[in-house]
Amino acid sequence: MVVATRPADLAPIDSRAPARRSWWRPRLPATAGYLSGLVLVSAIFSVLSDSAQTRMVLHASTNLHNLLNGQVGTLLSSAFVIGDVGAAWILIPLLACLLALAELRFGAMRLVRVFLAGHIGATLLVAAGLWVAVEAGWMPANIRWAEDVGVSYGAMALVGALVAAVPYRWRIAWAMAWFIVAAEGVLIGQTFTNVGHLVSFTIGSAVGFFMIRNRATTVHRLTRPESALFAVSAVLAAILLMG
């Protein structure tokens, strides 16, 4: 038997239903996810005692002692720990702007790849250099236990990759200016962290120019919100390199 139905008998279609099902999905998932973890770890870190903070930093550090003993998990955990509570609450909002700009321009997956390439790549290259220096007697052996955590390597890689987002006529200037500042940091500071900043920025810049060459990113003028994020990202870069 066939039952005829009138339009009134049909269930109304709610055009807002898809919005209700997906309202919770962040527009910038990689940025939101990483910042959530970073804020959570920083909040926990801030309530620990000084001795507990020291243990946490040393456990998460990508120093020679941990890496040579097979603690490769520190290559990721170190990116969620900022060893200075005061600095953490200043850096996190600035980092949020850099992450948001990079994700808007490059997408979530490229953001993650560039960040990890800078963070892990610079960490391993610096660790290899430190190992050679220690074995050759150029540096003291106690550097094996140095504290090495934070977001700066990944952040500087993203700053380098932003060469693919700046206007064409400013690309070389952007890359050269920050390269010079990072190189000066190495000459003046003479720490492995300064070297890591230079290496990670170089990695990010190489990725940025690769994206330009392969047209792997959208080329359009910065919007006003993006310009504001870009300015804050430059402030973060200056703090990391000259702070």
MODELLER restraints for C-alpha pairs under 7 A, 6 or more apart:
rsr = mdl.restraints
at = mdl.atoms
rsr.add(forms.Gaussian(group=physical.xy_distance, feature=features.Distance(at['CA:26:A'], at['CA:32:A']), mean=6.96, stdev=0.5))
rsr.add(forms.Gaussian(group=physical.xy_distance, feature=features.Distance(at['CA:28:A'], at['CA:100:A']), mean=6.83, stdev=0.5))
rsr.add(forms.Gaussian(group=physical.xy_distance, feature=features.Distance(at['CA:28:A'], at['CA:103:A']), mean=6.65, stdev=0.5))
rsr.add(forms.Gaussian(group=physical.xy_distance, feature=features.Distance(at['CA:29:A'], at['CA:108:A']), mean=6.87, stdev=0.5))
rsr.add(forms.Gaussian(group=physical.xy_distance, feature=features.Distance(at['CA:30:A'], at['CA:108:A']), mean=5.38, stdev=0.5))
rsr.add(forms.Gaussian(group=physical.xy_distance, feature=features.Distance(at['CA:31:A'], at['CA:96:A']), mean=6.95, stdev=0.5))
rsr.add(forms.Gaussian(group=physical.xy_distance, feature=features.Distance(at['CA:31:A'], at['CA:99:A']), mean=5.64, stdev=0.5))
rsr.add(forms.Gaussian(group=physical.xy_distance, feature=features.Distance(at['CA:31:A'], at['CA:100:A']), mean=6.04, stdev=0.5))
rsr.add(forms.Gaussian(group=physical.xy_distance, feature=features.Distance(at['CA:37:A'], at['CA:80:A']), mean=6.91, stdev=0.5))
rsr.add(forms.Gaussian(group=physical.xy_distance, feature=features.Distance(at['CA:38:A'], at['CA:80:A']), mean=5.13, stdev=0.5))
rsr.add(forms.Gaussian(group=physical.xy_distance, feature=features.Distance(at['CA:41:A'], at['CA:80:A']), mean=6.60, stdev=0.5))
rsr.add(forms.Gaussian(group=physical.xy_distance, feature=features.Distance(at['CA:41:A'], at['CA:81:A']), mean=6.64, stdev=0.5))
rsr.add(forms.Gaussian(group=physical.xy_distance, feature=features.Distance(at['CA:42:A'], at['CA:81:A']), mean=6.73, stdev=0.5))
rsr.add(forms.Gaussian(group=physical.xy_distance, feature=features.Distance(at['CA:42:A'], at['CA:82:A']), mean=6.92, stdev=0.5))
rsr.add(forms.Gaussian(group=physical.xy_distance, feature=features.Distance(at['CA:42:A'], at['CA:88:A']), mean=6.99, stdev=0.5))
rsr.add(forms.Gaussian(group=physical.xy_distance, feature=features.Distance(at['CA:45:A'], at['CA:53:A']), mean=6.36, stdev=0.5))
rsr.add(forms.Gaussian(group=physical.xy_distance, feature=features.Distance(at['CA:46:A'], at['CA:85:A']), mean=5.85, stdev=0.5))
rsr.add(forms.Gaussian(group=physical.xy_distance, feature=features.Distance(at['CA:57:A'], at['CA:83:A']), mean=6.41, stdev=0.5))
rsr.add(forms.Gaussian(group=physical.xy_distance, feature=features.Distance(at['CA:57:A'], at['CA:147:A']), mean=6.57, stdev=0.5))
rsr.add(forms.Gaussian(group=physical.xy_distance, feature=features.Distance(at['CA:57:A'], at['CA:149:A']), mean=6.90, stdev=0.5))
rsr.add(forms.Gaussian(group=physical.xy_distance, feature=features.Distance(at['CA:58:A'], at['CA:147:A']), mean=5.87, stdev=0.5))
rsr.add(forms.Gaussian(group=physical.xy_distance, feature=features.Distance(at['CA:60:A'], at['CA:74:A']), mean=5.12, stdev=0.5))
rsr.add(forms.Gaussian(group=physical.xy_distance, feature=features.Distance(at['CA:60:A'], at['CA:77:A']), mean=5.68, stdev=0.5))
rsr.add(forms.Gaussian(group=physical.xy_distance, feature=features.Distance(at['CA:60:A'], at['CA:78:A']), mean=5.04, stdev=0.5))
rsr.add(forms.Gaussian(group=physical.xy_distance, feature=features.Distance(at['CA:60:A'], at['CA:149:A']), mean=6.82, stdev=0.5))
rsr.add(forms.Gaussian(group=physical.xy_distance, feature=features.Distance(at['CA:61:A'], at['CA:74:A']), mean=6.01, stdev=0.5))
rsr.add(forms.Gaussian(group=physical.xy_distance, feature=features.Distance(at['CA:61:A'], at['CA:78:A']), mean=5.61, stdev=0.5))
rsr.add(forms.Gaussian(group=physical.xy_distance, feature=features.Distance(at['CA:61:A'], at['CA:147:A']), mean=5.64, stdev=0.5))
rsr.add(forms.Gaussian(group=physical.xy_distance, feature=features.Distance(at['CA:61:A'], at['CA:148:A']), mean=4.71, stdev=0.5))
rsr.add(forms.Gaussian(group=physical.xy_distance, feature=features.Distance(at['CA:61:A'], at['CA:149:A']), mean=5.20, stdev=0.5))
rsr.add(forms.Gaussian(group=physical.xy_distance, feature=features.Distance(at['CA:62:A'], at['CA:74:A']), mean=5.47, stdev=0.5))
rsr.add(forms.Gaussian(group=physical.xy_distance, feature=features.Distance(at['CA:62:A'], at['CA:75:A']), mean=6.11, stdev=0.5))
rsr.add(forms.Gaussian(group=physical.xy_distance, feature=features.Distance(at['CA:62:A'], at['CA:78:A']), mean=6.61, stdev=0.5))
rsr.add(forms.Gaussian(group=physical.xy_distance, feature=features.Distance(at['CA:62:A'], at['CA:148:A']), mean=5.56, stdev=0.5))
rsr.add(forms.Gaussian(group=physical.xy_distance, feature=features.Distance(at['CA:62:A'], at['CA:149:A']), mean=6.80, stdev=0.5))
rsr.add(forms.Gaussian(group=physical.xy_distance, feature=features.Distance(at['CA:63:A'], at['CA:144:A']), mean=5.90, stdev=0.5))
rsr.add(forms.Gaussian(group=physical.xy_distance, feature=features.Distance(at['CA:63:A'], at['CA:145:A']), mean=5.91, stdev=0.5))
rsr.add(forms.Gaussian(group=physical.xy_distance, feature=features.Distance(at['CA:63:A'], at['CA:146:A']), mean=5.85, stdev=0.5))
rsr.add(forms.Gaussian(group=physical.xy_distance, feature=features.Distance(at['CA:63:A'], at['CA:147:A']), mean=6.68, stdev=0.5))
rsr.add(forms.Gaussian(group=physical.xy_distance, feature=features.Distance(at['CA:63:A'], at['CA:148:A']), mean=6.00, stdev=0.5))
rsr.add(forms.Gaussian(group=physical.xy_distance, feature=features.Distance(at['CA:64:A'], at['CA:127:A']), mean=6.31, stdev=0.5))
rsr.add(forms.Gaussian(group=physical.xy_distance, feature=features.Distance(at['CA:64:A'], at['CA:144:A']), mean=4.66, stdev=0.5))
rsr.add(forms.Gaussian(group=physical.xy_distance, feature=features.Distance(at['CA:64:A'], at['CA:145:A']), mean=6.68, stdev=0.5))
rsr.add(forms.Gaussian(group=physical.xy_distance, feature=features.Distance(at['CA:65:A'], at['CA:144:A']), mean=5.15, stdev=0.5))
rsr.add(forms.Gaussian(group=physical.xy_distance, feature=features.Distance(at['CA:65:A'], at['CA:145:A']), mean=5.75, stdev=0.5))
rsr.add(forms.Gaussian(group=physical.xy_distance, feature=features.Distance(at['CA:75:A'], at['CA:120:A']), mean=6.07, stdev=0.5))
rsr.add(forms.Gaussian(group=physical.xy_distance, feature=features.Distance(at['CA:78:A'], at['CA:149:A']), mean=4.60, stdev=0.5))
rsr.add(forms.Gaussian(group=physical.xy_distance, feature=features.Distance(at['CA:78:A'], at['CA:150:A']), mean=5.96, stdev=0.5))
rsr.add(forms.Gaussian(group=physical.xy_distance, feature=features.Distance(at['CA:79:A'], at['CA:149:A']), mean=6.35, stdev=0.5))
rsr.add(forms.Gaussian(group=physical.xy_distance, feature=features.Distance(at['CA:79:A'], at['CA:150:A']), mean=5.15, stdev=0.5))
rsr.add(forms.Gaussian(group=physical.xy_distance, feature=features.Distance(at['CA:79:A'], at['CA:151:A']), mean=5.21, stdev=0.5))
rsr.add(forms.Gaussian(group=physical.xy_distance, feature=features.Distance(at['CA:80:A'], at['CA:150:A']), mean=6.66, stdev=0.5))
rsr.add(forms.Gaussian(group=physical.xy_distance, feature=features.Distance(at['CA:81:A'], at['CA:149:A']), mean=5.95, stdev=0.5))
rsr.add(forms.Gaussian(group=physical.xy_distance, feature=features.Distance(at['CA:81:A'], at['CA:150:A']), mean=5.48, stdev=0.5))
rsr.add(forms.Gaussian(group=physical.xy_distance, feature=features.Distance(at['CA:82:A'], at['CA:88:A']), mean=5.84, stdev=0.5))
rsr.add(forms.Gaussian(group=physical.xy_distance, feature=features.Distance(at['CA:82:A'], at['CA:149:A']), mean=6.27, stdev=0.5))
rsr.add(forms.Gaussian(group=physical.xy_distance, feature=features.Distance(at['CA:82:A'], at['CA:150:A']), mean=4.72, stdev=0.5))
rsr.add(forms.Gaussian(group=physical.xy_distance, feature=features.Distance(at['CA:83:A'], at['CA:149:A']), mean=6.82, stdev=0.5))
rsr.add(forms.Gaussian(group=physical.xy_distance, feature=features.Distance(at['CA:94:A'], at['CA:232:A']), mean=6.26, stdev=0.5))
rsr.add(forms.Gaussian(group=physical.xy_distance, feature=features.Distance(at['CA:94:A'], at['CA:233:A']), mean=6.62, stdev=0.5))
rsr.add(forms.Gaussian(group=physical.xy_distance, feature=features.Distance(at['CA:94:A'], at['CA:236:A']), mean=5.93, stdev=0.5))
rsr.add(forms.Gaussian(group=physical.xy_distance, feature=features.Distance(at['CA:97:A'], at['CA:229:A']), mean=5.15, stdev=0.5))
rsr.add(forms.Gaussian(group=physical.xy_distance, feature=features.Distance(at['CA:97:A'], at['CA:232:A']), mean=6.52, stdev=0.5))
rsr.add(forms.Gaussian(group=physical.xy_distance, feature=features.Distance(at['CA:97:A'], at['CA:233:A']), mean=6.32, stdev=0.5))
rsr.add(forms.Gaussian(group=physical.xy_distance, feature=features.Distance(at['CA:98:A'], at['CA:229:A']), mean=6.47, stdev=0.5))
rsr.add(forms.Gaussian(group=physical.xy_distance, feature=features.Distance(at['CA:98:A'], at['CA:233:A']), mean=4.93, stdev=0.5))
rsr.add(forms.Gaussian(group=physical.xy_distance, feature=features.Distance(at['CA:101:A'], at['CA:226:A']), mean=6.27, stdev=0.5))
rsr.add(forms.Gaussian(group=physical.xy_distance, feature=features.Distance(at['CA:101:A'], at['CA:229:A']), mean=6.05, stdev=0.5))
rsr.add(forms.Gaussian(group=physical.xy_distance, feature=features.Distance(at['CA:101:A'], at['CA:230:A']), mean=6.91, stdev=0.5))
rsr.add(forms.Gaussian(group=physical.xy_distance, feature=features.Distance(at['CA:102:A'], at['CA:111:A']), mean=6.10, stdev=0.5))
rsr.add(forms.Gaussian(group=physical.xy_distance, feature=features.Distance(at['CA:102:A'], at['CA:158:A']), mean=6.97, stdev=0.5))
rsr.add(forms.Gaussian(group=physical.xy_distance, feature=features.Distance(at['CA:103:A'], at['CA:111:A']), mean=5.64, stdev=0.5))
rsr.add(forms.Gaussian(group=physical.xy_distance, feature=features.Distance(at['CA:105:A'], at['CA:165:A']), mean=6.93, stdev=0.5))
rsr.add(forms.Gaussian(group=physical.xy_distance, feature=features.Distance(at['CA:105:A'], at['CA:217:A']), mean=6.88, stdev=0.5))
rsr.add(forms.Gaussian(group=physical.xy_distance, feature=features.Distance(at['CA:105:A'], at['CA:218:A']), mean=6.80, stdev=0.5))
rsr.add(forms.Gaussian(group=physical.xy_distance, feature=features.Distance(at['CA:106:A'], at['CA:217:A']), mean=5.87, stdev=0.5))
rsr.add(forms.Gaussian(group=physical.xy_distance, feature=features.Distance(at['CA:114:A'], at['CA:157:A']), mean=6.43, stdev=0.5))
rsr.add(forms.Gaussian(group=physical.xy_distance, feature=features.Distance(at['CA:114:A'], at['CA:158:A']), mean=6.36, stdev=0.5))
rsr.add(forms.Gaussian(group=physical.xy_distance, feature=features.Distance(at['CA:114:A'], at['CA:204:A']), mean=6.43, stdev=0.5))
rsr.add(forms.Gaussian(group=physical.xy_distance, feature=features.Distance(at['CA:115:A'], at['CA:154:A']), mean=4.36, stdev=0.5))
rsr.add(forms.Gaussian(group=physical.xy_distance, feature=features.Distance(at['CA:115:A'], at['CA:155:A']), mean=6.66, stdev=0.5))
rsr.add(forms.Gaussian(group=physical.xy_distance, feature=features.Distance(at['CA:115:A'], at['CA:157:A']), mean=6.09, stdev=0.5))
rsr.add(forms.Gaussian(group=physical.xy_distance, feature=features.Distance(at['CA:115:A'], at['CA:158:A']), mean=6.19, stdev=0.5))
rsr.add(forms.Gaussian(group=physical.xy_distance, feature=features.Distance(at['CA:116:A'], at['CA:154:A']), mean=6.26, stdev=0.5))
rsr.add(forms.Gaussian(group=physical.xy_distance, feature=features.Distance(at['CA:118:A'], at['CA:153:A']), mean=5.68, stdev=0.5))
rsr.add(forms.Gaussian(group=physical.xy_distance, feature=features.Distance(at['CA:118:A'], at['CA:154:A']), mean=4.85, stdev=0.5))
rsr.add(forms.Gaussian(group=physical.xy_distance, feature=features.Distance(at['CA:118:A'], at['CA:157:A']), mean=4.85, stdev=0.5))
rsr.add(forms.Gaussian(group=physical.xy_distance, feature=features.Distance(at['CA:118:A'], at['CA:200:A']), mean=4.52, stdev=0.5))
rsr.add(forms.Gaussian(group=physical.xy_distance, feature=features.Distance(at['CA:118:A'], at['CA:203:A']), mean=6.00, stdev=0.5))
rsr.add(forms.Gaussian(group=physical.xy_distance, feature=features.Distance(at['CA:118:A'], at['CA:204:A']), mean=6.33, stdev=0.5))
rsr.add(forms.Gaussian(group=physical.xy_distance, feature=features.Distance(at['CA:119:A'], at['CA:153:A']), mean=4.72, stdev=0.5))
rsr.add(forms.Gaussian(group=physical.xy_distance, feature=features.Distance(at['CA:119:A'], at['CA:154:A']), mean=4.33, stdev=0.5))
rsr.add(forms.Gaussian(group=physical.xy_distance, feature=features.Distance(at['CA:119:A'], at['CA:200:A']), mean=6.82, stdev=0.5))
rsr.add(forms.Gaussian(group=physical.xy_distance, feature=features.Distance(at['CA:122:A'], at['CA:153:A']), mean=6.79, stdev=0.5))
rsr.add(forms.Gaussian(group=physical.xy_distance, feature=features.Distance(at['CA:122:A'], at['CA:196:A']), mean=5.42, stdev=0.5))
rsr.add(forms.Gaussian(group=physical.xy_distance, feature=features.Distance(at['CA:122:A'], at['CA:199:A']), mean=5.59, stdev=0.5))
rsr.add(forms.Gaussian(group=physical.xy_distance, feature=features.Distance(at['CA:122:A'], at['CA:200:A']), mean=5.15, stdev=0.5))
rsr.add(forms.Gaussian(group=physical.xy_distance, feature=features.Distance(at['CA:123:A'], at['CA:196:A']), mean=6.76, stdev=0.5))
rsr.add(forms.Gaussian(group=physical.xy_distance, feature=features.Distance(at['CA:126:A'], at['CA:192:A']), mean=6.73, stdev=0.5))
rsr.add(forms.Gaussian(group=physical.xy_distance, feature=features.Distance(at['CA:126:A'], at['CA:196:A']), mean=6.16, stdev=0.5))
rsr.add(forms.Gaussian(group=physical.xy_distance, feature=features.Distance(at['CA:133:A'], at['CA:139:A']), mean=5.55, stdev=0.5))
rsr.add(forms.Gaussian(group=physical.xy_distance, feature=features.Distance(at['CA:134:A'], at['CA:140:A']), mean=6.25, stdev=0.5))
rsr.add(forms.Gaussian(group=physical.xy_distance, feature=features.Distance(at['CA:134:A'], at['CA:141:A']), mean=5.81, stdev=0.5))
rsr.add(forms.Gaussian(group=physical.xy_distance, feature=features.Distance(at['CA:152:A'], at['CA:240:A']), mean=6.50, stdev=0.5))
rsr.add(forms.Gaussian(group=physical.xy_distance, feature=features.Distance(at['CA:153:A'], at['CA:196:A']), mean=6.48, stdev=0.5))
rsr.add(forms.Gaussian(group=physical.xy_distance, feature=features.Distance(at['CA:153:A'], at['CA:197:A']), mean=5.67, stdev=0.5))
rsr.add(forms.Gaussian(group=physical.xy_distance, feature=features.Distance(at['CA:153:A'], at['CA:200:A']), mean=5.48, stdev=0.5))
rsr.add(forms.Gaussian(group=physical.xy_distance, feature=features.Distance(at['CA:154:A'], at['CA:200:A']), mean=6.97, stdev=0.5))
rsr.add(forms.Gaussian(group=physical.xy_distance, feature=features.Distance(at['CA:156:A'], at['CA:197:A']), mean=6.35, stdev=0.5))
rsr.add(forms.Gaussian(group=physical.xy_distance, feature=features.Distance(at['CA:156:A'], at['CA:200:A']), mean=5.93, stdev=0.5))
rsr.add(forms.Gaussian(group=physical.xy_distance, feature=features.Distance(at['CA:156:A'], at['CA:201:A']), mean=4.94, stdev=0.5))
rsr.add(forms.Gaussian(group=physical.xy_distance, feature=features.Distance(at['CA:156:A'], at['CA:237:A']), mean=6.68, stdev=0.5))
rsr.add(forms.Gaussian(group=physical.xy_distance, feature=features.Distance(at['CA:157:A'], at['CA:200:A']), mean=4.95, stdev=0.5))
rsr.add(forms.Gaussian(group=physical.xy_distance, feature=features.Distance(at['CA:157:A'], at['CA:201:A']), mean=4.56, stdev=0.5))
rsr.add(forms.Gaussian(group=physical.xy_distance, feature=features.Distance(at['CA:157:A'], at['CA:203:A']), mean=6.15, stdev=0.5))
rsr.add(forms.Gaussian(group=physical.xy_distance, feature=features.Distance(at['CA:157:A'], at['CA:204:A']), mean=3.93, stdev=0.5))
rsr.add(forms.Gaussian(group=physical.xy_distance, feature=features.Distance(at['CA:158:A'], at['CA:204:A']), mean=5.82, stdev=0.5))
rsr.add(forms.Gaussian(group=physical.xy_distance, feature=features.Distance(at['CA:159:A'], at['CA:201:A']), mean=6.84, stdev=0.5))
rsr.add(forms.Gaussian(group=physical.xy_distance, feature=features.Distance(at['CA:159:A'], at['CA:237:A']), mean=6.99, stdev=0.5))
rsr.add(forms.Gaussian(group=physical.xy_distance, feature=features.Distance(at['CA:160:A'], at['CA:175:A']), mean=6.63, stdev=0.5))
rsr.add(forms.Gaussian(group=physical.xy_distance, feature=features.Distance(at['CA:160:A'], at['CA:201:A']), mean=4.99, stdev=0.5))
rsr.add(forms.Gaussian(group=physical.xy_distance, feature=features.Distance(at['CA:160:A'], at['CA:202:A']), mean=6.66, stdev=0.5))
rsr.add(forms.Gaussian(group=physical.xy_distance, feature=features.Distance(at['CA:160:A'], at['CA:204:A']), mean=4.42, stdev=0.5))
rsr.add(forms.Gaussian(group=physical.xy_distance, feature=features.Distance(at['CA:160:A'], at['CA:205:A']), mean=4.07, stdev=0.5))
rsr.add(forms.Gaussian(group=physical.xy_distance, feature=features.Distance(at['CA:160:A'], at['CA:208:A']), mean=6.76, stdev=0.5))
rsr.add(forms.Gaussian(group=physical.xy_distance, feature=features.Distance(at['CA:161:A'], at['CA:204:A']), mean=4.58, stdev=0.5))
rsr.add(forms.Gaussian(group=physical.xy_distance, feature=features.Distance(at['CA:161:A'], at['CA:205:A']), mean=4.81, stdev=0.5))
rsr.add(forms.Gaussian(group=physical.xy_distance, feature=features.Distance(at['CA:161:A'], at['CA:207:A']), mean=5.96, stdev=0.5))
rsr.add(forms.Gaussian(group=physical.xy_distance, feature=features.Distance(at['CA:161:A'], at['CA:208:A']), mean=4.05, stdev=0.5))
rsr.add(forms.Gaussian(group=physical.xy_distance, feature=features.Distance(at['CA:162:A'], at['CA:208:A']), mean=6.46, stdev=0.5))
rsr.add(forms.Gaussian(group=physical.xy_distance, feature=features.Distance(at['CA:163:A'], at['CA:171:A']), mean=5.35, stdev=0.5))
rsr.add(forms.Gaussian(group=physical.xy_distance, feature=features.Distance(at['CA:163:A'], at['CA:174:A']), mean=6.54, stdev=0.5))
rsr.add(forms.Gaussian(group=physical.xy_distance, feature=features.Distance(at['CA:163:A'], at['CA:175:A']), mean=6.45, stdev=0.5))
rsr.add(forms.Gaussian(group=physical.xy_distance, feature=features.Distance(at['CA:163:A'], at['CA:205:A']), mean=6.58, stdev=0.5))
rsr.add(forms.Gaussian(group=physical.xy_distance, feature=features.Distance(at['CA:163:A'], at['CA:208:A']), mean=5.69, stdev=0.5))
rsr.add(forms.Gaussian(group=physical.xy_distance, feature=features.Distance(at['CA:164:A'], at['CA:208:A']), mean=5.05, stdev=0.5))
rsr.add(forms.Gaussian(group=physical.xy_distance, feature=features.Distance(at['CA:164:A'], at['CA:209:A']), mean=6.39, stdev=0.5))
rsr.add(forms.Gaussian(group=physical.xy_distance, feature=features.Distance(at['CA:164:A'], at['CA:211:A']), mean=6.77, stdev=0.5))
rsr.add(forms.Gaussian(group=physical.xy_distance, feature=features.Distance(at['CA:164:A'], at['CA:212:A']), mean=5.77, stdev=0.5))
rsr.add(forms.Gaussian(group=physical.xy_distance, feature=features.Distance(at['CA:167:A'], at['CA:221:A']), mean=6.98, stdev=0.5))
rsr.add(forms.Gaussian(group=physical.xy_distance, feature=features.Distance(at['CA:175:A'], at['CA:205:A']), mean=6.84, stdev=0.5))
rsr.add(forms.Gaussian(group=physical.xy_distance, feature=features.Distance(at['CA:179:A'], at['CA:198:A']), mean=6.85, stdev=0.5))
rsr.add(forms.Gaussian(group=physical.xy_distance, feature=features.Distance(at['CA:181:A'], at['CA:241:A']), mean=6.99, stdev=0.5))
rsr.add(forms.Gaussian(group=physical.xy_distance, feature=features.Distance(at['CA:182:A'], at['CA:197:A']), mean=6.52, stdev=0.5))
rsr.add(forms.Gaussian(group=physical.xy_distance, feature=features.Distance(at['CA:182:A'], at['CA:198:A']), mean=5.14, stdev=0.5))
rsr.add(forms.Gaussian(group=physical.xy_distance, feature=features.Distance(at['CA:182:A'], at['CA:241:A']), mean=5.99, stdev=0.5))
rsr.add(forms.Gaussian(group=physical.xy_distance, feature=features.Distance(at['CA:183:A'], at['CA:198:A']), mean=6.29, stdev=0.5))
rsr.add(forms.Gaussian(group=physical.xy_distance, feature=features.Distance(at['CA:185:A'], at['CA:194:A']), mean=5.78, stdev=0.5))
rsr.add(forms.Gaussian(group=physical.xy_distance, feature=features.Distance(at['CA:185:A'], at['CA:241:A']), mean=6.46, stdev=0.5))
rsr.add(forms.Gaussian(group=physical.xy_distance, feature=features.Distance(at['CA:185:A'], at['CA:242:A']), mean=6.86, stdev=0.5))
rsr.add(forms.Gaussian(group=physical.xy_distance, feature=features.Distance(at['CA:186:A'], at['CA:194:A']), mean=4.96, stdev=0.5))
rsr.add(forms.Gaussian(group=physical.xy_distance, feature=features.Distance(at['CA:186:A'], at['CA:195:A']), mean=5.66, stdev=0.5))
rsr.add(forms.Gaussian(group=physical.xy_distance, feature=features.Distance(at['CA:211:A'], at['CA:217:A']), mean=6.20, stdev=0.5))
